[in-house]
């Protein structure tokens, strides 16, 4: 699946992009079958700032209601690969919602097992995802989040 985003900041090995409502999806044939969002033509959710660091098994998403911060969302995925037209990654299913008080809610935990059973993920990949999940939870518990400098950012900052 492809969809356009707006580059907010690009430091080479770390970058931020904004996914906005109405961003149109393009779906391609995939050996694993139809994408679960194939029935949607565009992003229908809120503004989402997506933070990527090359080499990490996750990205950090910042969800907004209008211009008000709602929550962090950790998306466990293949390490991002940059190319001339943009970047690519592959979602591993597991997610972590981090509320404003730093409380954590794990989401789609069962997807790892299903993807392993279907052959979409290798056992080594699942172990990598679990290691990344442990790392992220530790960063949140210790308050050592590399994405903390974005805490005060809002979509309104683009207009400034």
N, CA, C and O atoms as a DFTB+ gen file, in Angstrom:
640 C
 N C O
     1  1       0.844      -1.169       0.000
     2  2       0.000       0.000       0.000
     3  2       0.894       1.238       0.000
     4  3       1.903       1.290       0.704
     5  1       0.519       2.204      -0.778
     6  2       1.188       3.507      -0.792
     7  2       0.187       4.574      -0.389
     8  3      -1.016       4.425      -0.601
     9  1       0.698       5.655       0.196
    10  2      -0.135       6.826       0.447
    11  2       0.786       8.028       0.645
    12  3       1.867       7.898       1.220
    13  1       0.361       9.186       0.174
    14  2       1.205      10.374       0.323
    15  2       1.190      10.918       1.748
    16  3       0.182      10.850       2.452
    17  1       2.338      11.458       2.151
    18  2       2.501      12.136       3.430
    19  2       3.281      13.422       3.181
    20  3       3.908      13.583       2.134
    21  1       3.238      14.321       4.136
    22  2       3.983      15.573       4.047
    23  2       5.218      15.477       4.935
    24  3       5.110      15.145       6.116
    25  1       6.389      15.765       4.373
    26  2       7.613      15.742       5.165
    27  2       7.610      16.952       6.097
    28  3       7.467      18.091       5.653
    29  1       7.768      16.689       7.388
    30  2       7.810      17.740       8.402
    31  2       9.255      18.070       8.751
    32  3       9.621      19.235       8.908
    33  1      10.081      17.012       8.873
    34  2      11.498      17.196       9.171
    35  2      12.252      15.983       8.657
    36  3      11.754      14.858       8.712
    37  1      13.467      16.223       8.151
    38  2      14.278      15.129       7.627
    39  2      15.727      15.350       8.026
    40  3      16.384      16.279       7.556
    41  1      16.216      14.476       8.905
    42  2      17.612      14.535       9.348
    43  2      18.420      13.370       8.786
    44  3      19.499      13.062       9.291
    45  1      17.912      12.735       7.761
    46  2      18.611      11.603       7.167
    47  2      18.252      10.295       7.825
    48  3      17.467       9.523       7.273
    49  1      18.812      10.023       9.004
    50  2      18.519       8.762       9.688
    51  2      17.316       8.860      10.620
    52  3      16.906       7.870      11.227
    53  1      16.760      10.051      10.725
    54  2      15.541      10.266      11.507
    55  2      14.687      11.278      10.754
    56  3      15.177      12.324      10.330
    57  1      13.407      10.958      10.592
    58  2      12.534      11.889       9.879
    59  2      11.106      11.812      10.401
    60  3      10.696      10.829      11.018
    61  1      10.363      12.884      10.131
    62  2       8.965      12.992      10.565
    63  2       8.108      13.338       9.355
    64  3       8.461      14.205       8.554
    65  1       6.982      12.651       9.235
    66  2       6.028      12.921       8.165
    67  2       4.633      13.056       8.759
    68  3       4.346      12.499       9.818
    69  1       3.776      13.791       8.078
    70  2       2.405      13.990       8.538
    71  2       1.447      13.281       7.593
    72  3       1.433      13.536       6.389
    73  1       0.644      12.385       8.165
    74  2      -0.434      11.719       7.442
    75  2      -1.709      12.495       7.741
    76  3      -2.105      12.637       8.898
    77  1      -2.349      12.997       6.687
    78  2      -3.546      13.829       6.863
    79  2      -4.792      13.120       6.368
    80  3      -4.717      12.270       5.481
    81  1      -5.950      13.470       6.945
    82  2      -7.206      12.896       6.469
    83  2      -7.347      13.128       4.970
    84  3      -7.036      14.205       4.462
    85  1      -7.818      12.105       4.275
    86  2      -8.015      12.208       2.836
    87  2      -6.826      11.732       2.016
    88  3      -6.920      11.655       0.791
    89  1      -5.709      11.412       2.661
    90  2      -4.548      10.886       1.937
    91  2      -4.967       9.587       1.247
    92  3      -5.354       8.622       1.906
    93  1      -4.884       9.574      -0.092
    94  2      -5.409       8.443      -0.861
    95  2      -4.485       7.237      -0.816
    96  3      -3.263       7.368      -0.888
    97  1      -5.092       6.057      -0.697
    98  2      -4.363       4.798      -0.667
    99  2      -4.259       4.209      -2.067
   100  3      -5.189       4.316      -2.866
   101  1      -3.140       3.597      -2.352
   102  2      -2.955       2.785      -3.551
   103  2      -2.557       1.397      -3.074
   104  3      -1.581       1.242      -2.341
   105  1      -3.311       0.396      -3.487
   106  2      -3.044      -0.977      -3.081
   107  2      -2.477      -1.762      -4.259
   108  3      -2.862      -1.550      -5.409
   109  1      -1.566      -2.661      -3.955
   110  2      -0.943      -3.509      -4.958
   111  2      -1.210      -4.964      -4.605
   112  3      -1.519      -5.289      -3.459
   113  1      -1.088      -5.836      -5.602
   114  2      -1.216      -7.261      -5.309
   115  2      -0.075      -7.653      -4.385
   116  3       1.053      -7.181      -4.529
   117  1      -0.386      -8.516      -3.442
   118  2       0.601      -8.929      -2.454
   119  2       0.530     -10.440      -2.311
   120  3      -0.563     -11.006      -2.330
   121  1       1.672     -11.106      -2.167
   122  2       1.643     -12.571      -2.053
   123  2       0.867     -13.087      -0.848
   124  3       0.447     -14.244      -0.829
   125  1       0.673     -12.234       0.161
   126  2      -0.063     -12.646       1.353
   127  2      -1.563     -12.386       1.233
   128  3      -2.313     -12.669       2.167
   129  1      -2.008     -11.851       0.095
   130  2      -3.435     -11.611      -0.106
   131  2      -3.807     -10.150      -0.016
   132  3      -2.950      -9.266      -0.020
   133  1      -5.085      -9.918       0.065
   134  2      -5.637      -8.572       0.069
   135  2      -5.304      -7.841       1.364
   136  3      -5.392      -8.409       2.453
   137  1      -4.927      -6.592       1.231
   138  2      -4.632      -5.757       2.398
   139  2      -5.919      -5.567       3.200
   140  3      -6.988      -5.411       2.608
   141  1      -5.840      -5.576       4.542
   142  2      -7.061      -5.435       5.355
   143  2      -7.778      -4.102       5.160
   144  3      -8.967      -3.999       5.464
   145  1      -7.090      -3.088       4.664
   146  2      -7.736      -1.791       4.441
   147  2      -8.149      -1.594       2.983
   148  3      -8.518      -0.484       2.597
   149  1      -8.096      -2.633       2.177
   150  2      -8.337      -2.508       0.737
   151  2      -9.687      -1.872       0.410
   152  3      -9.849      -1.311      -0.673
   153  1     -10.638      -1.945       1.303
   154  2     -11.942      -1.335       1.054
   155  2     -11.970       0.173       1.278
   156  3     -12.958       0.832       0.955
   157  1     -10.898       0.716       1.824
   158  2     -10.836       2.159       2.076
   159  2     -10.050       2.832       0.959
   160  3      -9.006       2.333       0.539
   161  1     -10.543       3.946       0.489
   162  2      -9.861       4.674      -0.583
   163  2      -8.847       5.674      -0.051
   164  3      -7.916       6.064      -0.754
   165  1      -9.042       6.093       1.224
   166  2      -8.174       7.131       1.779
   167  2      -8.149       7.017       3.306
   168  3      -8.994       6.360       3.914
   169  1      -7.142       7.684       3.912
   170  2      -7.037       7.741       5.370
   171  2      -8.218       8.519       5.912
   172  3      -8.437       9.669       5.532
   173  1      -8.981       7.897       6.801
   174  2     -10.165       8.530       7.375
   175  2      -9.952       8.933       8.825
   176  3     -10.863       9.447       9.473
   177  1      -8.761       8.701       9.326
   178  2      -8.468       9.039      10.709
   179  2      -8.033      10.492      10.857
   180  3      -8.155      11.288       9.927
   181  1      -7.527      10.821      12.033
   182  2      -7.096      12.196      12.320
   183  2      -5.706      12.471      11.744
   184  3      -5.089      11.599      11.134
   185  1      -5.232      13.688      11.947
   186  2      -3.844      14.024      11.617
   187  2      -2.940      13.121      12.452
   188  3      -3.186      12.908      13.639
   189  1      -1.880      12.587      11.815
   190  2      -0.949      11.707      12.515
   191  2       0.481      12.094      12.114
   192  3       0.854      12.018      10.943
   193  1       1.259      12.503      13.099
   194  2       2.686      12.724      12.875
   195  2       3.374      11.383      13.072
   196  3       3.212      10.750      14.115
   197  1       4.139      10.946      12.081
   198  2       4.821       9.664      12.143
   199  2       6.326       9.918      12.218
   200  3       6.891      10.601      11.364
   201  1       6.966       9.364      13.246
   202  2       8.394       9.551      13.466
   203  2       9.125       8.245      13.182
   204  3       8.759       7.186      13.691
   205  1      10.162       8.342      12.363
   206  2      10.935       7.168      11.973
   207  2      12.407       7.387      12.284
   208  3      12.940       8.486      12.130
   209  1      13.051       6.308      12.728
   210  2      14.507       6.244      12.878
   211  2      14.979       5.017      12.121
   212  3      14.499       3.908      12.354
   213  1      15.914       5.222      11.223
   214  2      16.460       4.111      10.455
   215  2      17.044       3.082      11.415
   216  3      17.764       3.427      12.352
   217  1      16.726       1.823      11.171
   218  2      17.258       0.727      11.972
   219  2      16.347       0.230      13.072
   220  3      16.557      -0.863      13.598
   221  1      15.329       1.015      13.434
   222  2      14.414       0.587      14.498
   223  2      13.303      -0.296      13.941
   224  3      12.915      -0.166      12.779
   225  1      12.798      -1.192      14.781
   226  2      11.719      -2.104      14.404
   227  2      10.355      -1.507      14.754
   228  3       9.391      -2.243      14.963
   229  1      10.274      -0.209      14.818
   230  2       9.014       0.461      15.125
   231  2       9.087       1.914      14.667
   232  3      10.165       2.474      14.471
   233  1       7.924       2.493      14.506
   234  2       7.807       3.938      14.309
   235  2       6.907       4.457      15.421
   236  3       6.170       3.694      16.046
   237  1       6.973       5.752      15.659
   238  2       6.197       6.380      16.722
   239  2       5.236       7.362      16.068
   240  3       5.647       8.272      15.349
   241  1       3.964       7.162      16.328
   242  2       2.926       8.006      15.735
   243  2       2.307       8.874      16.814
   244  3       2.091       8.428      17.941
   245  1       2.028      10.102      16.463
   246  2       1.418      11.070      17.378
   247  2       0.037      11.417      16.815
   248  3      -0.066      12.083      15.785
   249  1      -1.018      10.966      17.490
   250  2      -2.387      11.193      17.020
   251  2      -2.943      12.492      17.598
   252  3      -2.670      12.847      18.744
   253  1      -3.728      13.191      16.779
   254  2      -4.342      14.456      17.180
   255  2      -5.846      14.420      16.949
   256  3      -6.330      13.745      16.041
   257  1      -6.579      15.152      17.779
   258  2      -7.972      15.503      17.519
   259  2      -7.906      16.982      17.167
   260  3      -7.698      17.839      18.026
   261  1      -8.091      17.257      15.870
   262  2      -7.848      18.615      15.362
   263  2      -6.384      18.959      15.631
   264  3      -5.493      18.332      15.058
   265  1      -6.120      19.938      16.487
   266  2      -4.726      20.280      16.808
   267  2      -4.354      19.874      18.227
   268  3      -3.283      20.236      18.714
   269  1      -5.224      19.130      18.893
   270  2      -4.978      18.704      20.272
   271  2      -4.394      17.295      20.289
   272  3      -4.958      16.376      19.694
   273  1      -3.267      17.131      20.969
   274  2      -2.631      15.824      21.096
   275  2      -3.576      14.846      21.783
   276  3      -4.199      15.169      22.795
   277  1      -3.673      13.648      21.220
   278  2      -4.538      12.614      21.783
   279  2      -3.726      11.507      22.450
   280  3      -3.940      11.207      23.624
   281  1      -2.797      10.896      21.713
   282  2      -1.985       9.816      22.268
   283  2      -0.839       9.479      21.320
   284  3      -0.853       9.818      20.136
   285  1       0.153       8.798      21.891
   286  2       1.223       8.207      21.098
   287  2       0.775       6.815      20.697
   288  3      -0.017       6.182      21.395
   289  1       1.284       6.344      19.570
   290  2       0.946       5.020      19.064
   291  2       2.236       4.432      18.496
   292  3       2.790       4.960      17.532
   293  1       2.700       3.366      19.077
   294  2       3.925       2.733      18.602
   295  2       3.524       1.622      17.639
   296  3       2.806       0.693      18.009
   297  1       3.993       1.728      16.410
   298  2       3.675       0.770      15.364
   299  2       4.906      -0.108      15.121
   300  3       5.917       0.371      14.608
   301  1       4.822      -1.379      15.484
   302  2       5.951      -2.283      15.293
   303  2       5.956      -2.762      13.847
   304  3       4.965      -3.283      13.336
   305  1       7.102      -2.570      13.206
   306  2       7.197      -2.778      11.761
   307  2       8.641      -3.038      11.366
   308  3       9.565      -2.880      12.164
   309  1       8.809      -3.440      10.112
   310  2      10.158      -3.657       9.590
   311  2      10.926      -2.336       9.628
   312  3      10.347      -1.270       9.419
   313  1      12.227      -2.410       9.894
   314  2      13.014      -1.179       9.859
   315  2      12.802      -0.447       8.529
   316  3      12.841      -1.050       7.456
   317  1      12.580       0.853       8.626
   318  2      12.270       1.668       7.462
   319  2      13.436       1.675       6.470
   320  3      14.604       1.742       6.855
   321  1      13.085       1.605       5.189
   322  2      14.067       1.676       4.110
   323  2      13.729       2.902       3.275
   324  3      12.611       3.041       2.779
   325  1      14.699       3.783       3.127
   326  2      14.484       4.995       2.335
   327  2      14.844       4.724       0.883
   328  3      15.779       3.980       0.587
   329  1      14.085       5.340      -0.018
   330  2      14.412       5.290      -1.442
   331  2      14.033       6.620      -2.064
   332  3      13.468       7.483      -1.392
   333  1      14.331       6.789      -3.311
   334  2      14.163       8.092      -3.964
   335  2      12.730       8.626      -3.896
   336  3      12.522       9.828      -3.733
   337  1      11.761       7.748      -4.017
   338  2      10.357       8.175      -4.035
   339  2       9.758       8.328      -2.646
   340  3       8.647       8.841      -2.514
   341  1      10.466       7.897      -1.606
   342  2       9.908       7.969      -0.262
   343  2      10.580       6.976       0.668
   344  3      11.797       6.996       0.850
   345  1       9.768       6.106       1.255
   346  2      10.292       5.096       2.170
   347  2       9.333       3.922       2.212
   348  3       8.172       4.033       1.818
   349  1       9.838       2.790       2.699
   350  2       9.021       1.585       2.771
   351  2       9.260       0.882       4.102
   352  3      10.341       0.963       4.685
   353  1       8.240       0.201       4.559
   354  2       8.307      -0.625       5.750
   355  2       7.198      -1.668       5.639
   356  3       6.418      -1.637       4.686
   357  1       7.119      -2.572       6.581
   358  2       6.077      -3.593       6.566
   359  2       5.568      -3.773       7.987
   360  3       6.352      -4.032       8.900
   361  1       4.275      -3.639       8.180
   362  2       3.656      -3.696       9.505
   363  2       3.702      -5.118      10.054
   364  3       3.374      -6.073       9.351
   365  1       4.112      -5.252      11.322
   366  2       4.175      -6.554      11.969
   367  2       2.970      -6.826      12.863
   368  3       2.929      -7.853      13.539
   369  1       2.000      -5.936      12.878
   370  2       0.756      -6.198      13.605
   371  2       0.715      -5.656      15.019
   372  3      -0.277      -5.041      15.409
   373  1       1.755      -5.864      15.790
   374  2       1.748      -5.445      17.190
   375  2       1.796      -3.919      17.299
   376  3       2.532      -3.254      16.570
   377  1       0.999      -3.378      18.223
   378  2       0.952      -1.930      18.448
   379  2       0.909      -1.649      19.940
   380  3       0.527      -2.503      20.740
   381  1       1.305      -0.448      20.296
   382  2       1.275      -0.013      21.686
   383  2       0.723       1.402      21.730
   384  3       1.277       2.312      21.112
   385  1      -0.363       1.583      22.457
   386  2      -0.954       2.912      22.641
   387  2      -0.405       3.469      23.948
   388  3      -0.462       2.816      24.990
   389  1       0.127       4.690      23.876
   390  2       0.700       5.337      25.055
   391  2      -0.094       6.612      25.307
   392  3      -0.078       7.539      24.497
   393  1      -0.780       6.646      26.430
   394  2      -1.631       7.779      26.785
   395  2      -0.784       8.937      27.313
   396  3       0.420       8.792      27.527
   397  1      -1.422      10.073      27.517
   398  2      -0.715      11.274      27.985
   399  2      -0.062      11.080      29.345
   400  3       0.913      11.761      29.662
   401  1      -0.592      10.148      30.165
   402  2       0.009       9.878      31.474
   403  2       1.072       8.777      31.402
   404  3       1.544       8.292      32.431
   405  1       1.445       8.387      30.171
   406  2       2.442       7.347      29.883
   407  2       1.946       5.938      30.176
   408  3       2.737       4.996      30.138
   409  1       0.642       5.764      30.470
   410  2       0.113       4.410      30.619
   411  2       0.125       3.735      29.244
   412  3      -0.030       4.394      28.216
   413  1       0.313       2.405      29.241
   414  2       0.481       1.657      28.002
   415  2      -0.619       0.622      27.833
   416  3      -0.992      -0.071      28.780
   417  1      -1.128       0.528      26.620
   418  2      -2.126      -0.476      26.267
   419  2      -1.615      -1.206      25.030
   420  3      -1.461      -0.603      23.968
   421  1      -1.354      -2.501      25.167
   422  2      -0.914      -3.305      24.031
   423  2      -2.104      -3.624      23.150
   424  3      -3.198      -3.894      23.645
   425  1      -1.888      -3.594      21.836
   426  2      -2.972      -3.791      20.866
   427  2      -2.530      -4.816      19.818
   428  3      -1.377      -4.812      19.386
   429  1      -3.430      -5.673      19.422
   430  2      -3.209      -6.639      18.340
   431  2      -2.077      -7.629      18.637
   432  3      -1.359      -8.058      17.734
   433  1      -1.933      -7.979      19.912
   434  2      -0.891      -8.924      20.315
   435  2      -1.053     -10.250      19.572
   436  3      -0.067     -10.878      19.187
   437  1      -2.287     -10.665      19.378
   438  2      -2.559     -11.940      18.710
   439  2      -2.132     -11.941      17.246
   440  3      -1.979     -13.012      16.658
   441  1      -1.937     -10.772      16.647
   442  2      -1.522     -10.709      15.238
   443  2      -0.155     -11.358      15.020
   444  3       0.082     -11.964      13.975
   445  1       0.742     -11.235      15.994
   446  2       2.063     -11.861      15.844
   447  2       1.932     -13.370      15.684
   448  3       2.578     -13.967      14.823
   449  1       1.099     -13.981      16.508
   450  2       0.894     -15.422      16.427
   451  2       0.251     -15.805      15.097
   452  3       0.661     -16.776      14.462
   453  1      -0.746     -15.050      14.683
   454  2      -1.430     -15.345      13.422
   455  2      -0.478     -15.188      12.233
   456  3      -0.502     -16.005      11.312
   457  1       0.353     -14.152      12.245
   458  2       1.290     -13.934      11.145
   459  2       2.374     -15.016      11.124
   460  3       2.850     -15.398      10.056
   461  1       2.751     -15.494      12.274
   462  2       3.719     -16.594      12.367
   463  2       3.079     -17.877      11.829
   464  3       3.698     -18.600      11.048
   465  1       1.850     -18.155      12.245
   466  2       1.144     -19.362      11.801
   467  2       0.898     -19.349      10.294
   468  3       0.949     -20.398       9.651
   469  1       0.632     -18.171       9.725
   470  2       0.373     -18.042       8.290
   471  2       1.650     -18.062       7.457
   472  3       1.591     -18.128       6.229
   473  1       2.797     -18.005       8.118
   474  2       4.055     -17.975       7.393
   475  2       4.473     -16.594       6.931
   476  3       5.472     -16.447       6.226
   477  1       3.714     -15.578       7.325
   478  2       4.073     -14.215       6.922
   479  2       5.292     -13.722       7.687
   480  3       6.067     -12.919       7.167
   481  1       5.469     -14.199       8.924
   482  2       6.631     -13.832       9.736
   483  2       7.416     -15.076      10.098
   484  3       6.847     -16.130      10.379
   485  1       8.731     -14.935      10.085
   486  2       9.630     -15.999      10.536
   487  2       9.779     -15.898      12.059
   488  3       9.595     -14.819      12.623
   489  1      10.106     -16.992      12.719
   490  2      10.317     -16.936      14.169
   491  2      11.342     -15.881      14.586
   492  3      11.155     -15.217      15.606
   493  1      12.408     -15.718      13.826
   494  2      13.426     -14.711      14.168
   495  2      12.843     -13.301      14.115
   496  3      13.226     -12.438      14.905
   497  1      11.924     -13.069      13.190
   498  2      11.286     -11.754      13.091
   499  2      10.413     -11.499      14.313
   500  3      10.434     -10.404      14.874
   501  1       9.654     -12.497      14.723
   502  2       8.812     -12.353      15.915
   503  2       9.678     -12.040      17.129
   504  3       9.318     -11.191      17.945
   505  1      10.819     -12.720      17.257
   506  2      11.726     -12.428      18.368
   507  2      12.253     -10.995      18.282
   508  3      12.413     -10.334      19.309
   509  1      12.521     -10.512      17.077
   510  2      12.955      -9.128      16.898
   511  2      11.887      -8.134      17.310
   512  3      12.184      -7.117      17.937
   513  1      10.645      -8.428      16.957
   514  2       9.527      -7.556      17.336
   515  2       9.382      -7.540      18.858
   516  3       9.205      -6.479      19.457
   517  1       9.456      -8.697      19.469
   518  2       9.328      -8.773      20.930
   519  2      10.471      -8.031      21.630
   520  3      10.256      -7.392      22.660
   521  1      11.667      -8.113      21.081
   522  2      12.795      -7.369      21.653
   523  2      12.564      -5.865      21.523
   524  3      12.854      -5.109      22.449
   525  1      12.041      -5.431      20.374
   526  2      11.739      -4.010      20.183
   527  2      10.640      -3.566      21.140
   528  3      10.696      -2.462      21.683
   529  1       9.641      -4.421      21.351
   530  2       8.555      -4.095      22.282
   531  2       9.090      -3.921      23.700
   532  3       8.697      -2.994      24.408
   533  1       9.978      -4.805      24.106
   534  2      10.592      -4.698      25.427
   535  2      11.398      -3.396      25.542
   536  3      11.335      -2.709      26.561
   537  1      12.151      -3.069      24.489
   538  2      12.944      -1.830      24.479
   539  2      12.052      -0.597      24.613
   540  3      12.328       0.286      25.426
   541  1      10.978      -0.537      23.812
   542  2      10.077       0.615      23.837
   543  2       9.421       0.762      25.203
   544  3       9.360       1.865      25.748
   545  1       8.933      -0.337      25.758
   546  2       8.298      -0.273      27.080
   547  2       9.291       0.255      28.116
   548  3       8.916       1.026      28.999
   549  1      10.529      -0.150      28.012
   550  2      11.560       0.342      28.922
   551  2      11.811       1.835      28.751
   552  3      11.968       2.555      29.737
   553  1      11.850       2.299      27.514
   554  2      12.041       3.730      27.259
   555  2      10.908       4.553      27.869
   556  3      11.134       5.628      28.424
   557  1       9.705       4.040      27.759
   558  2       8.543       4.753      28.304
   559  2       8.591       4.750      29.826
   560  3       8.377       5.785      30.457
   561  1       8.871       3.593      30.417
   562  2       8.927       3.502      31.885
   563  2      10.009       4.397      32.486
   564  3       9.805       4.985      33.548
   565  1      11.153       4.506      31.818
   566  2      12.256       5.311      32.360
   567  2      12.185       6.771      31.947
   568  3      12.975       7.588      32.420
   569  1      11.241       7.108      31.065
   570  2      11.122       8.484      30.595
   571  2      12.233       8.879      29.639
   572  3      12.521      10.065      29.474
   573  1      12.851       7.902      29.014
   574  2      13.977       8.139      28.110
   575  2      13.540       7.995      26.649
   576  3      14.235       7.378      25.841
   577  1      12.394       8.567      26.326
   578  2      11.842       8.458      24.972
   579  2      12.617       9.351      24.000
   580  3      12.693      10.562      24.206
   581  1      13.190       8.771      22.949
   582  2      13.910       9.574      21.958
   583  2      12.974      10.535      21.224
   584  3      13.433      11.521      20.647
   585  1      11.700      10.266      21.239
   586  2      10.722      11.105      20.549
   587  2      10.152      12.212      21.444
   588  3       9.290      12.968      20.997
   589  1      10.603      12.324      22.676
   590  2      10.104      13.350      23.603
   591  2      10.217      14.779      23.064
   592  3       9.354      15.596      23.383
   593  1      11.245      15.130      22.257
   594  2      11.291      16.503      21.736
   595  2      10.068      16.896      20.903
   596  3       9.851      18.082      20.658
   597  1       9.275      15.932      20.470
   598  2       8.076      16.219      19.686
   599  2       6.834      16.409      20.563
   600  3       5.756      16.680      20.033
   601  1       6.954      16.277      21.874
   602  2       5.797      16.317      22.772
   603  2       4.926      17.561      22.592
   604  3       3.705      17.474      22.725
   605  1       5.506      18.677      22.302
   606  2       4.745      19.928      22.194
   607  2       4.336      20.263      20.765
   608  3       3.645      21.257      20.541
   609  1       4.748      19.454      19.799
   610  2       4.446      19.728      18.397
   611  2       2.954      19.534      18.121
   612  3       2.323      18.643      18.689
   613  1       2.396      20.371      17.248
   614  2       1.027      20.201      16.780
   615  2       1.002      20.496      15.284
   616  3       1.921      21.139      14.776
   617  1      -0.021      20.043      14.568
   618  2      -0.123      20.354      13.137
   619  2      -0.118      21.866      12.865
   620  3       0.263      22.296      11.777
   621  1      -0.531      22.657      13.832
   622  2      -0.518      24.123      13.659
   623  2       0.907      24.658      13.475
   624  3       1.095      25.740      12.918
   625  1       1.918      23.898      13.946
   626  2       3.305      24.313      13.795
   627  2       3.730      24.372      12.329
   628  3       4.697      25.057      11.997
   629  1       3.027      23.668      11.455
   630  2       3.342      23.708      10.027
   631  2       3.046      25.082       9.437
   632  3       3.699      25.507       8.484
   633  1       2.072      25.766       9.997
   634  2       1.668      27.079       9.499
   635  2       2.521      28.211      10.067
   636  3       2.470      29.342       9.582
   637  1       3.298      27.902      11.090
   638  2       4.083      28.943      11.766
   639  2       5.298      29.374      10.947
   640  3       6.059      30.240      11.379
